[in-house]
Amino acid sequence: MTATIVSTVRPVIAAVEGMATSDGAGVSMTRMLGTPRLRTLDPFLMLDLFGSDEPTDYLAGFPDHPHRGFETVTYMLAGRMRHADNHGHEGVIETGGVQWMTAGRGLIHSEMPEQTEGLMRGFQLWINLPARLKMTEPRYQEFPAARIPVETREDGATVTVIAGDTARGTAGPVRAEATDARYLDVALPAGTAFVEPLPASHTAFLVLFEGSLDVASEGPLTGPRVIVLGEGDRVEAVAGAEGARFLLLSGQPLGEPIAWGGPFVMNTRDEVMQAFRDYEAGRI
């Protein structure tokens, strides 16, 4: 006899609106994860949706600041992000491009957003690193839009695959071995269904930022909102009357203690204090 494989839809366990805030030199944004409403979703630490049609909201940008112990992922929906660090790396993330930076033992960098055709919008995600990788050498994975595959599905649905693989075999250019992270940008026309398997062990959530969505038969939900998914091994969602666009993020939880001090995320308070001392002494 052949064993029957039972697949379980992940339910919605929370649907949390983002909170308006500012960061850097006064850049206006909506913080989706890392707020009093939704602290962290192991291994994900923080997620910001930034963007404005008003340049004064962001032109001061994010001047030189350090990081240690985690990864930052910058994905530009519109506009560009000009960046440089103290290790000699610099460049520009254009519309549709991604930068996946592993801060590791530390670096100091700046990020300066710019409009293109009057638009500037994007996401920055922070992903924790396991203790064994927190002091690795910094590195970057950077890809322009032309190198990020787009999977076209039935009824005009598109899935931009930044990290991880889809069930249909499309592989994103980013390799995120530390957490086995998936990062998909999904666009659904009105009434279109989306179904995607995910590892049952992963933390998973959707970030709805355009339109409305029914997830696991709950909705309609509107954004900007984080939709936290419970246990199961597949995601099911259906777009509302105006369609929907959302991120699907998942990753393997680390299950380690988090000691977080500003731009440093380590496992103990002593390690965070050492990071501050290293920064002040010019060792980052």
Secondary structure, 3 states (H helix, E strand, C coil): CCCCCCCCECCEEEEEECEEEEECCCEEEEEEECCCCCCCECCEEEEEEEECCCHHHCCCCEEEEEEECEEEEEEEEECEEEEEECCCCEEEECCCCEEEEECCCCEEEEEEEECECCECEEEEEEEECCHHHCCCCCEEEEECHHHCCEEECHHHCEEEEEECECCCCCECCECCCCCCCEEEEEEECCCCEEEEECCCCCEEEEEEEEEEEEECCEEEEECCEEEEECCCCEEEEEEEEEEEEEEEEEECCCCCCCEEECCEEECCHHHHHHHHHHHHCCCC
